[in-house]
Amino acid sequence: MDTNSHDVLDIHRGAIDRTTITTQPPKEVISKIKSVLDSIGINAQPESAFRYRCIRPSQANSGSESSLNANDLVSYFETILLINAYMNVLQHALNTLTSPIYSTDPSRDPAGEVRFSVELTRLAGLNDTYCLDIRRLKGNLRSYQFLYETIRE
């Protein structure tokens, strides 16, 4: 058995949302969660095998991260296209690019930056029963609630 602490599920602490309890295999669950986070444009950085630190940028900042102008982009893509080994990677990246999700109702989601963690934990005393723990670290509570509901669905 691998006892690497990076690959071990932590025991859940705190309140439990009954809708986030699962008996599916942990690697399958975390794979689905990563897929959901990617599909809604969340920047998710792995902290361990079963934990991600996530950022949804504010709507005002979401398009202003790049400082490249149009000529720089053309030159960049021409260079990429000349390198045959990167063709598949580029195509895959272009197909999977997703903008962050925002609610169309500002009262439900003010569209500010939200930082949160998503972790799969195990429930003490219950074999093969896990809980998805989603915790807000920074940002507007309503924006976080919108994201929480979206991920949970």
Secondary structure, DSSP 8 states (H G I E B T S, - for coil): ----GGGS--B--S---GGGEE-S-HHHHHHHHHHHHHHTT-EEEEEETTEEEEEE--TTTTT------HHHHHHHHHHHHH-GGGHHHHHHHHHH-------S-TTT-----EEEEEEEEE-TT-TT-EEEEEEEEEE-HHHHHHHHHHHH-
